[in-house]
Amino acid sequence: NDINIIDRSFGFETSIEEAQRAILSAKVEASSSINGVGIVRLMGRHSGAITLMASLASNDVDISLIPEVDFNEEKFLEHLME
């Protein structure tokens, strides 16, 4: 959640459900082509809570980038090459 001190705000679970739908749609579309890649950008100003929760709940996400964790380009590219 991107509101300080509050674990969940109004609409948080709905946001996660909608994010899961977007993730599933990207997976289906990426699966329809050889070496397909699905990229989904999810909402959140300075917090990756919705991205994190939706990624864990969907079980279809390989990599999630959230603002709370520094991005390491070398590790990212290394993971993609695997």
C-alpha positions as CSV (number, residue, x, y, z in Angstrom):
1,N,0.0,0.0,0.0
2,D,1.3,3.5,-0.8
3,I,-0.3,5.3,2.2
4,N,1.9,5.5,5.2
5,I,1.0,3.7,8.4
6,I,-2.0,1.9,6.8
7,D,-1.7,-1.8,5.8
8,R,-4.5,-1.7,3.3
9,S,-6.6,1.1,1.9
10,F,-10.0,1.2,0.2
11,G,-9.7,-0.6,-3.1
12,F,-6.4,-2.3,-2.4
13,E,-7.7,-5.9,-3.0
14,T,-9.6,-4.8,-6.1
15,S,-6.4,-3.2,-7.5
16,I,-4.6,-6.5,-6.9
17,E,-7.3,-8.5,-8.7
18,E,-7.2,-6.1,-11.7
19,A,-3.4,-6.3,-11.7
20,Q,-3.6,-10.1,-11.8
21,R,-5.9,-9.9,-14.8
22,A,-3.4,-7.7,-16.6
23,I,-0.6,-10.1,-15.8
24,L,-2.6,-13.1,-17.0
25,S,-3.4,-11.2,-20.3
26,A,0.2,-10.5,-20.8
27,K,1.1,-14.1,-20.2
28,V,-1.5,-15.4,-22.6
29,E,-0.3,-13.0,-25.3
30,A,3.4,-13.7,-24.7
31,S,2.7,-17.4,-24.8
32,S,1.2,-17.2,-28.3
33,S,4.6,-16.4,-29.9
34,I,8.0,-17.9,-29.8
35,N,10.2,-16.3,-27.1
36,G,7.3,-14.0,-26.3
37,V,7.8,-11.6,-23.4
38,G,4.9,-9.9,-21.5
39,I,5.6,-6.6,-19.8
40,V,3.0,-5.1,-17.4
41,R,3.4,-1.7,-15.7
42,L,1.3,-1.5,-12.6
43,M,0.1,1.4,-10.6
44,G,1.7,2.9,-7.5
45,R,3.5,6.2,-6.9
46,H,6.4,5.4,-4.7
47,S,5.4,1.9,-3.5
48,G,5.5,-1.4,-5.1
49,A,3.0,-3.0,-2.8
50,I,0.4,-3.7,-5.5
51,T,3.0,-5.0,-7.9
52,L,4.5,-7.2,-5.2
53,M,1.2,-8.6,-4.1
54,A,-0.2,-9.2,-7.6
55,S,3.1,-10.8,-8.7
56,L,3.1,-13.2,-5.8
57,A,-0.6,-14.0,-6.1
58,S,-0.5,-14.7,-9.9
59,N,2.4,-17.1,-9.9
60,D,3.1,-16.2,-13.5
61,V,5.7,-13.4,-12.9
62,D,9.4,-14.0,-13.4
63,I,10.8,-10.6,-12.6
64,S,9.2,-7.6,-10.7
65,L,10.8,-4.2,-10.4
66,I,9.6,-2.2,-7.4
67,P,10.8,1.2,-6.2
68,E,11.9,-0.1,-2.8
69,V,14.6,-2.3,-4.3
70,D,17.5,-0.9,-6.2
71,F,17.7,-2.0,-9.9
72,N,20.8,-3.9,-10.9
73,E,21.0,-4.0,-14.7
74,E,23.7,-6.6,-14.8
75,K,21.8,-9.1,-12.7
76,F,18.6,-8.3,-14.7
77,L,20.3,-9.0,-18.0
78,E,22.0,-12.1,-16.6
79,H,18.6,-13.5,-15.5
80,L,17.1,-12.8,-18.9
81,M,19.9,-14.8,-20.6
82,E,19.2,-17.9,-18.5
